[in-house]
Amino acid sequence: MSPSCACASPELAGNLRGVRQRIAAACQRAGRAPDDVRLVAVTKSVGADAIRALHTLGATDVGENRVQDALGKQDALGGKLGLRWHMIGHLQTNKVRHALGLFDAVDSVDSLRLAQEVERRAAVEGLCVPVLVECNVSGEDTKFGVRPAELVLLLDAIRPFAHVRVEGLMTMAPFVADAEAARPVFAALRELAAQAREQTGLALPHLSMGMTQDFEVAIEEGATMVRIGTALFTPSPALLI
């Protein structure tokens, strides 16, 4: 689907409505309120028109993987449109200065070095940046993120920072055909967050986990943010199975 088609067609509205309904149903199964879960629309595969359409349809949060892509889209949109922009991809330290002007939250802090650079740049700009610490719960070599055993050490190092506010954890599960196969990863992040709260005293209210193929299971395991792209922007429901 091209970005212009996403904007002009009622298909995007139907997809967004369907995702919201699935979020609500998963919350009901878990005994949670639908408002407990924030939908972050992953817009890396679409252009500014689709983002504008999402805003018109009432979306509140978008996630981009690359600084340069966010810059180009915000230039085309004339700004952020009042949306909350999340940096969800790997952020290089040399891009932090640019990222802080584009994103409202960095959901992928995966090292002390990166956190230190966010703190340094945010201090210059007079900002307090909400961040999530990315955890490589699955242990895959291809994924970024701190190892679970190192999480508390990283949180303790970040906690004194005046310009970085850790709001929770993020993880990516392996891509699997059966969403149930991802459940242990989501359960592990939930348990890791509980342990980290006890050991650090941080509230860590947010768990960002779950994508198109597995977000309902992630919600059942405690996700407060789900990152959805394909289910919003793919034309054929058959492609979402």
C-alpha angles and dihedrals in degrees: 000000000000120000091248092054090050089055099043099042127075085225093092091052090051093048092049091048090049093050091049090050091051090049090051092048092050090049091051091053089051094046092246134128116252089232088065090074123067118207112220108194109216104220102176092114097047138060139237095283092061091049090050089051091050090053091051089052092055102262112154106187135046130183127210129186100205134048094219092052092052090049093052094047095046090049089053092047094046091240140333096311089224090293122137107242119209125197101219102164131077108293119210116215092237089060097051095094091056094040094058090060093051107036131059093200137019107218096178111060103153106165143032090242091059093045090051091052092049089050092049095048094041090053090055091050095042093241136139106212122206110221140179120213112232114225124196094217095162093053094227114161091218094061130081122226143096117283114253092244090058098046099094092048090053093046092049090052093050097042096083093053113116097203103041121070116193107214100174148300137301132199141171119221122214114272104257135169093228113055090207089069088066094053095091090056092052092044089050092054090050091051091044090054091050091052092046092051090053094047100041105028090231116140095222093186097174134072114184107197137128133061135196095297098047113011095117091058089046090055090050087055095050109276114164093183128038123190111217127179114136096047089055101043107029111100101211121060087209088070091059096061 
